[in-house]
Amino acid sequence: MTDRNPQTEANKRWQQNNKERAKYLSNRSRARSFIRNQAELDDLEELKQLISERESNLKG
């Protein structure tokens, strides 16, 4: 017999119904975790450049 947590079940339903948003949130979380915990100086320099380019593209 397995006990199912109603909140866990609700989370699973939300993820199934919001796949794109769930993917976005997961990717954002992984990126932040990488920057905080694993990135080295050269990684951070490259990311700064990529961020600058992305900002320029979004601003038009």
N, CA, C and O atoms as CSV, one atom per row, in Angstrom:
chain,resi,resn,atom,element,x,y,z
A,1,MET,N,N,0.834,-1.177,0.000
A,1,MET,CA,C,0.000,0.000,0.000
A,1,MET,C,C,0.887,1.252,0.000
A,1,MET,O,O,1.824,1.358,0.792
A,2,THR,N,N,0.583,2.188,-0.889
A,2,THR,CA,C,1.367,3.412,-0.959
A,2,THR,C,C,0.522,4.590,-0.520
A,2,THR,O,O,-0.630,4.738,-0.926
A,3,ASP,N,N,1.116,5.421,0.314
A,3,ASP,CA,C,0.441,6.646,0.747
A,3,ASP,C,C,0.804,7.746,-0.242
A,3,ASP,O,O,1.984,8.010,-0.475
A,4,ARG,N,N,-0.189,8.377,-0.814
A,4,ARG,CA,C,0.054,9.449,-1.762
A,4,ARG,C,C,-0.226,10.782,-1.109
A,4,ARG,O,O,-1.289,11.011,-0.532
A,5,ASN,N,N,0.742,11.638,-1.214
A,5,ASN,CA,C,0.617,12.980,-0.679
A,5,ASN,C,C,-0.218,13.806,-1.664
A,5,ASN,O,O,0.131,13.888,-2.842
A,6,PRO,N,N,-1.301,14.411,-1.208
A,6,PRO,CA,C,-2.143,15.203,-2.119
A,6,PRO,C,C,-1.387,16.356,-2.777
A,6,PRO,O,O,-1.655,16.691,-3.931
A,7,GLN,N,N,-0.448,16.963,-2.055
A,7,GLN,CA,C,0.318,18.063,-2.646
A,7,GLN,C,C,1.210,17.555,-3.761
A,7,GLN,O,O,1.345,18.217,-4.790
A,8,THR,N,N,1.821,16.394,-3.580
A,8,THR,CA,C,2.662,15.802,-4.620
A,8,THR,C,C,1.838,15.497,-5.862
A,8,THR,O,O,2.276,15.740,-6.987
A,9,GLU,N,N,0.659,14.969,-5.651
A,9,GLU,CA,C,-0.225,14.669,-6.779
A,9,GLU,C,C,-0.643,15.958,-7.500
A,9,GLU,O,O,-0.694,15.996,-8.729
A,10,ALA,N,N,-0.935,16.988,-6.745
A,10,ALA,CA,C,-1.308,18.277,-7.340
A,10,ALA,C,C,-0.146,18.856,-8.133
A,10,ALA,O,O,-0.344,19.416,-9.211
A,11,ASN,N,N,1.070,18.724,-7.601
A,11,ASN,CA,C,2.256,19.211,-8.318
A,11,ASN,C,C,2.431,18.479,-9.640
A,11,ASN,O,O,2.739,19.096,-10.659
A,12,LYS,N,N,2.237,17.180,-9.627
A,12,LYS,CA,C,2.357,16.389,-10.855
A,12,LYS,C,C,1.318,16.818,-11.885
A,12,LYS,O,O,1.623,16.939,-13.071
A,13,ARG,N,N,0.098,17.045,-11.431
A,13,ARG,CA,C,-0.958,17.507,-12.347
A,13,ARG,C,C,-0.607,18.864,-12.942
A,13,ARG,O,O,-0.781,19.095,-14.138
A,14,TRP,N,N,-0.105,19.765,-12.084
A,14,TRP,CA,C,0.265,21.096,-12.572
A,14,TRP,C,C,1.353,20.988,-13.637
A,14,TRP,O,O,1.277,21.645,-14.675
A,15,GLN,N,N,2.372,20.154,-13.377
A,15,GLN,CA,C,3.459,19.988,-14.343
A,15,GLN,C,C,2.956,19.412,-15.655
A,15,GLN,O,O,3.423,19.817,-16.719
A,16,GLN,N,N,2.024,18.484,-15.608
A,16,GLN,CA,C,1.458,17.912,-16.824
A,16,GLN,C,C,0.659,18.945,-17.611
A,16,GLN,O,O,0.666,18.942,-18.842
A,17,ASN,N,N,-0.027,19.828,-16.893
A,17,ASN,CA,C,-0.862,20.829,-17.547
A,17,ASN,C,C,-0.101,22.082,-17.958
A,17,ASN,O,O,-0.627,22.906,-18.707
A,18,ASN,N,N,1.119,22.235,-17.484
A,18,ASN,CA,C,1.922,23.440,-17.749
A,18,ASN,C,C,3.348,23.050,-18.131
A,18,ASN,O,O,4.310,23.521,-17.524
A,19,LYS,N,N,3.479,22.197,-19.129
A,19,LYS,CA,C,4.786,21.640,-19.474
A,19,LYS,C,C,5.816,22.699,-19.843
A,19,LYS,O,O,6.963,22.624,-19.402
A,20,GLU,N,N,5.428,23.676,-20.639
A,20,GLU,CA,C,6.383,24.706,-21.045
A,20,GLU,C,C,6.841,25.545,-19.853
A,20,GLU,O,O,8.032,25.830,-19.722
A,21,ARG,N,N,5.920,25.940,-18.995
A,21,ARG,CA,C,6.281,26.736,-17.826
A,21,ARG,C,C,7.147,25.921,-16.868
A,21,ARG,O,O,8.109,26.442,-16.305
A,22,ALA,N,N,6.814,24.658,-16.683
A,22,ALA,CA,C,7.601,23.779,-15.809
A,22,ALA,C,C,9.025,23.626,-16.354
A,22,ALA,O,O,9.991,23.626,-15.592
A,23,LYS,N,N,9.144,23.496,-17.672
A,23,LYS,CA,C,10.462,23.373,-18.305
A,23,LYS,C,C,11.263,24.661,-18.103
A,23,LYS,O,O,12.450,24.614,-17.783
A,24,TYR,N,N,10.610,25.807,-18.289
A,24,TYR,CA,C,11.259,27.102,-18.080
A,24,TYR,C,C,11.778,27.213,-16.653
A,24,TYR,O,O,12.933,27.580,-16.438
A,25,LEU,N,N,10.931,26.898,-15.678
A,25,LEU,CA,C,11.321,27.012,-14.274
A,25,LEU,C,C,12.463,26.058,-13.920
A,25,LEU,O,O,13.358,26.409,-13.151
A,26,SER,N,N,12.424,24.867,-14.478
A,26,SER,CA,C,13.486,23.897,-14.227
A,26,SER,C,C,14.817,24.379,-14.808
A,26,SER,O,O,15.857,24.302,-14.153
A,27,ASN,N,N,14.771,24.874,-16.037
A,27,ASN,CA,C,15.990,25.382,-16.675
A,27,ASN,C,C,16.560,26.571,-15.912
A,27,ASN,O,O,17.773,26.668,-15.730
A,28,ARG,N,N,15.700,27.467,-15.468
A,28,ARG,CA,C,16.137,28.639,-14.717
A,28,ARG,C,C,16.800,28.208,-13.414
A,28,ARG,O,O,17.837,28.749,-13.030
A,29,SER,N,N,16.210,27.252,-12.748
A,29,SER,CA,C,16.761,26.754,-11.493
A,29,SER,C,C,18.136,26.119,-11.699
A,29,SER,O,O,19.056,26.344,-10.913
A,30,ARG,N,N,18.267,25.325,-12.761
A,30,ARG,CA,C,19.560,24.690,-13.044
A,30,ARG,C,C,20.629,25.718,-13.378
A,30,ARG,O,O,21.778,25.586,-12.957
A,31,ALA,N,N,20.248,26.752,-14.144
A,31,ALA,CA,C,21.212,27.795,-14.503
A,31,ALA,C,C,21.698,28.528,-13.256
A,31,ALA,O,O,22.896,28.761,-13.098
A,32,ARG,N,N,20.782,28.888,-12.380
A,32,ARG,CA,C,21.160,29.588,-11.151
A,32,ARG,C,C,22.045,28.717,-10.271
A,32,ARG,O,O,23.024,29.194,-9.696
A,33,SER,N,N,21.700,27.458,-10.171
A,33,SER,CA,C,22.485,26.534,-9.357
A,33,SER,C,C,23.897,26.396,-9.921
A,33,SER,O,O,24.868,26.384,-9.164
A,34,PHE,N,N,24.018,26.294,-11.237
A,34,PHE,CA,C,25.339,26.194,-11.865
A,34,PHE,C,C,26.174,27.429,-11.549
A,34,PHE,O,O,27.341,27.318,-11.172
A,35,ILE,N,N,25.576,28.598,-11.704
A,35,ILE,CA,C,26.305,29.840,-11.457
A,35,ILE,C,C,26.747,29.918,-10.005
A,35,ILE,O,O,27.889,30.284,-9.727
A,36,ARG,N,N,25.873,29.585,-9.086
A,36,ARG,CA,C,26.187,29.695,-7.658
A,36,ARG,C,C,27.198,28.654,-7.176
A,36,ARG,O,O,28.032,28.943,-6.319
A,37,ASN,N,N,27.119,27.443,-7.729
A,37,ASN,CA,C,27.856,26.333,-7.120
A,37,ASN,C,C,29.000,25.760,-7.935
A,37,ASN,O,O,29.897,25.139,-7.366
A,38,GLN,N,N,29.003,25.947,-9.249
A,38,GLN,CA,C,30.002,25.256,-10.049
A,38,GLN,C,C,30.787,26.137,-11.009
A,38,GLN,O,O,31.910,25.796,-11.379
A,39,ALA,N,N,30.221,27.252,-11.413
A,39,ALA,CA,C,30.857,28.074,-12.433
A,39,ALA,C,C,32.226,28.563,-11.982
A,39,ALA,O,O,32.421,28.969,-10.837
A,40,GLU,N,N,33.159,28.513,-12.913
A,40,GLU,CA,C,34.482,29.056,-12.681
A,40,GLU,C,C,34.559,30.415,-13.349
A,40,GLU,O,O,33.628,30.825,-14.042
A,41,LEU,N,N,35.650,31.105,-13.146
A,41,LEU,CA,C,35.784,32.474,-13.637
A,41,LEU,C,C,35.567,32.564,-15.149
A,41,LEU,O,O,34.873,33.466,-15.617
A,42,ASP,N,N,36.148,31.648,-15.909
A,42,ASP,CA,C,35.972,31.698,-17.364
A,42,ASP,C,C,34.525,31.426,-17.763
A,42,ASP,O,O,34.041,31.985,-18.747
A,43,ASP,N,N,33.837,30.581,-17.019
A,43,ASP,CA,C,32.408,30.340,-17.273
A,43,ASP,C,C,31.618,31.626,-17.059
A,43,ASP,O,O,30.752,31.974,-17.862
A,44,LEU,N,N,31.924,32.328,-15.968
A,44,LEU,CA,C,31.200,33.552,-15.649
A,44,LEU,C,C,31.437,34.629,-16.698
A,44,LEU,O,O,30.516,35.368,-17.046
A,45,GLU,N,N,32.661,34.725,-17.205
A,45,GLU,CA,C,32.957,35.702,-18.257
A,45,GLU,C,C,32.153,35.385,-19.526
A,45,GLU,O,O,31.599,36.286,-20.157
A,46,GLU,N,N,32.096,34.117,-19.888
A,46,GLU,CA,C,31.322,33.730,-21.061
A,46,GLU,C,C,29.836,34.005,-20.853
A,46,GLU,O,O,29.160,34.489,-21.760
A,47,LEU,N,N,29.335,33.701,-19.676
A,47,LEU,CA,C,27.925,33.941,-19.382
A,47,LEU,C,C,27.586,35.429,-19.427
A,47,LEU,O,O,26.512,35.807,-19.895
A,48,LYS,N,N,28.494,36.271,-18.943
A,48,LYS,CA,C,28.273,37.717,-19.009
A,48,LYS,C,C,28.092,38.162,-20.457
A,48,LYS,O,O,27.209,38.963,-20.763
A,49,GLN,N,N,28.928,37.641,-21.339
A,49,GLN,CA,C,28.837,37.991,-22.755
A,49,GLN,C,C,27.521,37.500,-23.348
A,49,GLN,O,O,26.860,38.233,-24.084
A,50,LEU,N,N,27.140,36.276,-23.036
A,50,LEU,CA,C,25.880,35.731,-23.537
A,50,LEU,C,C,24.686,36.529,-23.024
A,50,LEU,O,O,23.732,36.767,-23.765
A,51,ILE,N,N,24.736,36.939,-21.773
A,51,ILE,CA,C,23.655,37.736,-21.190
A,51,ILE,C,C,23.560,39.080,-21.895
A,51,ILE,O,O,22.466,39.547,-22.213
A,52,SER,N,N,24.695,39.693,-22.134
A,52,SER,CA,C,24.707,40.990,-22.822
A,52,SER,C,C,24.095,40.868,-24.219
A,52,SER,O,O,23.295,41.712,-24.624
A,53,GLU,N,N,24.465,39.827,-24.948
A,53,GLU,CA,C,23.913,39.603,-26.284
A,53,GLU,C,C,22.409,39.356,-26.225
A,53,GLU,O,O,21.657,39.876,-27.050
A,54,ARG,N,N,21.977,38.572,-25.260
A,54,ARG,CA,C,20.548,38.279,-25.116
A,54,ARG,C,C,19.769,39.539,-24.773
A,54,ARG,O,O,18.680,39.757,-25.306
A,55,GLU,N,N,20.306,40.364,-23.899
A,55,GLU,CA,C,19.641,41.623,-23.554
A,55,GLU,C,C,19.485,42.508,-24.795
A,55,GLU,O,O,18.432,43.108,-25.008
A,56,SER,N,N,20.527,42.582,-25.601
A,56,SER,CA,C,20.466,43.384,-26.818
A,56,SER,C,C,19.400,42.865,-27.761
A,56,SER,O,O,18.661,43.650,-28.355
A,57,ASN,N,N,19.311,41.558,-27.904
A,57,ASN,CA,C,18.295,40.948,-28.778
A,57,ASN,C,C,16.883,41.219,-28.279
A,57,ASN,O,O,15.980,41.468,-29.077
A,58,LEU,N,N,16.688,41.174,-26.982
A,58,LEU,CA,C,15.358,41.388,-26.421
A,58,LEU,C,C,14.930,42.858,-26.502
A,58,LEU,O,O,13.749,43.167,-26.660
A,59,LYS,N,N,15.901,43.743,-26.393
A,59,LYS,CA,C,15.581,45.174,-26.464
A,59,LYS,C,C,15.287,45.629,-27.889
A,59,LYS,O,O,14.696,46.687,-28.109
A,60,GLY,N,N,15.709,44.813,-28.849
A,60,GLY,CA,C,15.404,45.127,-30.240
A,60,GLY,C,C,16.496,45.808,-30.895
A,60,GLY,O,O,16.395,46.143,-32.076
